[in-house]
């Protein structure tokens, strides 16, 4: 399936974005009459045909509009501290999108080693993973915010914080009850004691993700998969 992305696709005026036109012509070398599918990231897929092709544009004929349900029925919001090596965060975004995730928020913590992320770059990772996994809905990627601000505005039914401090921490697979959830994953140096206490004061439950100490991106993906398997 030749899959393209246009978040502003208009069925009345079907078109590809400039980048996708380049991909169709220069990379895939499509020809007039070829069928393609365009997704808008909001659950719709548009079956179209290439009517004509020039060096910089494609004229499309819309054949069919489909609504594609998400591959999962739960809502999972993952708040993760960006890793020092940005490739590791991008790896997580790619794999989480393939598995299934609803929302992602980068968070700045007391011990964060990375102080900025390129939002547009991360969006492109999500788009690529959505297309690769043949989905039609893209996860929501929020702008990076402070840990404190996220805690204060969180409203999910189930809220968890995965940290490395000692204490009673049930495994996520036992703590999760199956409703909409928010999971906090900290930086390489873990959340600070003050951050952990703030989360606990706002009804976050401390959880374990296993007996071994995990990298930030590994912990996030393990949590993602645990919740995914709960609904399998």
N, C-alpha and C positions, 0 to 999 in steps of 0.2 A: 504494500500500500504506500503510495507516494503522499506523504503527509506534510502539510505546510501550516504555518501559524499566522493568523492575522486577528489580533484582539478587537479590531474595529470593523470586522467584515460586515458588509452591508449586502444582503441578498438582492436588493434592487440594483445595486451597482457592484457586482462581484469583482474583486480585484485582489492581487497579492501585494504584500509590502515590497518596498524596493529591494531589501535584502533577500527576500524569498524569490523575487524575480531573477536575481542574479544566480541563486542556487539552482533554480529550475532550468535556466538557460545554459549557464557555464559549467555547472557541476553535473547535473543529471542529463543535460542535453536533450530535454524533452522536445517533442514535435507536435505540430498541429494535430488535433484529434485525440491526443493522449488524455486519459482520465487522471484527475488528481483529487485529493481531499484536503479541505481547509478546516482547521479547528480554531475556535475563538477563545479557548481557555475557560469558557463558561459552560461547557457541557454540550455545545452544538458542533456538529460536523457537517460540512457542505460538500457534497459530491459535485464536482464540476468537470468541464471539458475545456481544453485549450482550443479556442477558436482561431487565434492567430498569435504569432510570436514575432517580436522585433528585438533589436539588441537591448532595449531597455524596458520593454513592457510586454505584458501578456494580456490578451483579451480572453475573458472567460465566459462560458455559458453554464449557468447553474442548473444542475440536473435534479438534485434531491437535497432536502434538508433533514437531518436526523438529530434527535436528542439522545446523547450517549450517557447512560447513568454512570456514576462513579463506581469504581471497582470495590469500594468499601462503604459501609453504612454508618460508621462511627465518626466522631469529630476528635481529632488529636491536634493539639497546639503544642509545639515544642519551642521552648525558649532556651537558646544555647549561646554560650559565650564564644565569640569568634576565636579560632585557634591562631597561634602565632604564625604557623605555616598555613596560609589561606587555602592551599590545595586540599588540606584535610577537611576543612569546612565545606568546600565545594564537593568533595567526595561524598560527604554526608547528605548534602542537599540532593545530589543525583540519586543516591540509593534510596533515600526516604521517599522521594517522589515516585520512584518505580514501585516501591512497596505500597505506599499509600499514606499520605499525611495531609491535613487540612490547612494548617497555618504554622508559620515559622517566624520567630522574632529573635534577631540577634540582640544580646544583652551585654551591657558594659558592667563589669564587676570590679570589686576592689583589687583583685589580683589579676585582672586581665592584662595580658602582654601585648595584645593587638588593640590599637586605639581607633581604627577606622576600617570600614569595609566599603567596597564599591557595589552599591545596590544594583546598578544596571548589569554588572557582571554576574551577580548572583541570580538575577532574573533570567539571564540567558541560560544558565545552568538548569534552572527549573524547566524552561521551555524545551530545551534539548531532551531532558529526561522524560518529559510528558510525551513528546513526539516519539521517542525511542520505544516507550512502553505502550504506545497506541492508545493513550488516554486523551480525553477531550477537556479535562478540567485541570487547571493549574493551581497548585497550592498558593495561598495568600502569603506573600513575603512582606512583612512589616518593616518599616524603618527601624534601625537600631535605636534602642532606648536604654536608660539606666536600669539596673536591677531594681532599685527602689521604686521607680515609676511603674515598672511592670507589676510588681507585687501589689501596689495600691490600686491598679486598674483591673486586675484579674477578676473574672466572673464565672469561670468554668465550674461545673458541678464537683469535679474531682481535681484536686491540686496536689502535686507531688514535687518534692525536692530530693534529688539524688546527690548525696554528699559523702565524704570519706571520714567524717568524725565518728568517734566511738558512740555507742548508744543503741537502743532498741530500734531496729529498722526492718520491717517486714519486706520480703521480696516483692517487687512490683507485681509479679504474676498473682500474688495472693492479696495484695492491697487494692488492685484495680477492680472495680465493680461493674464496668461496662458502659458507663455514661460518657459524656463529653469530658475530656481531660486536658490538663496543662501539666507538662513535665519540665522542670528546670534542670539544665545540665550546665555545670560550672566550668571555669577555665582550667588550664593545666595544673594550677596551684590550688584548686578547689575553692569553694565559697569560703568567705571569712566567717568566723564565729558570729559576728554581728549580722551578717546577711542571713545566715541560717536561722538565727533567733527571730529576725524580722519576718521571715517566711513562716515560721511556726506560729508567730503571733497573729498571722493572717490566714490561719487554717490550712496551711500546706502540711502534708504528711511526709515525714522522712521515709525514704525507701532505699532498699538495696537492689543492685543489679547483678549480684553474684559475689563469689568469694574472692575474685581477683580484682586488682585495681586496673581500671580501664582508661584509655585515652578519652579525651572529650568527645571526639567524633564517634568512637566505638561505643561509648556509653549511650550516646543519643540514638544510634542505630539499634542497639540492643533494646532500649526502651520502646522504640518504634515497633520493632518486630514482636515484642511481648504483647503489646496492645493489639497489634494486627492479628496475632494467633488467637487471642481471646475471642475474636469474632469469626474465626475461620470455621 
